[in-house]
Amino acid sequence: MKKGLYLIAVMLLLAGLYRGEEQMVLKKAVTICLECIGIG
């Protein structure tokens, strides 16, 4: 059971990296952080 979940998680992680989604996530995280401290 756990091995299957780990395999699915790794596959989804690799799919996101292949599509270049890490840049979009980083951009959103930076924007949220800047809004929290009142700069953005």
SVG drawing of the C-alpha trace seen along z (x, -y; Angstrom):
<svg xmlns="http://www.w3.org/2000/svg" viewBox="-2 -47 13 49">
<polyline fill="none" stroke="black" stroke-width="0.4" points="0.0,0.0 2.7,-2.5 4.9,-1.6 2.0,-2.3 1.4,-5.7 5.1,-6.6 5.2,-5.6 2.2,-7.7 3.7,-10.7 7.0,-10.4 5.2,-10.1 3.2,-13.2 6.2,-15.1 8.1,-14.2 5.1,-15.1 5.0,-18.5 8.7,-19.1 8.5,-18.0 5.8,-20.6 7.8,-23.3 5.3,-24.0 8.0,-24.6 8.5,-28.1 4.8,-28.9 4.7,-27.6 7.8,-29.6 6.3,-32.7 3.1,-32.3 4.9,-31.6 7.0,-34.8 3.9,-36.9 2.0,-35.5 5.0,-36.2 5.4,-39.7 1.7,-40.4 1.9,-39.0 4.6,-41.5 2.9,-44.4 5.3,-45.0 3.4,-43.4"/>
</svg>
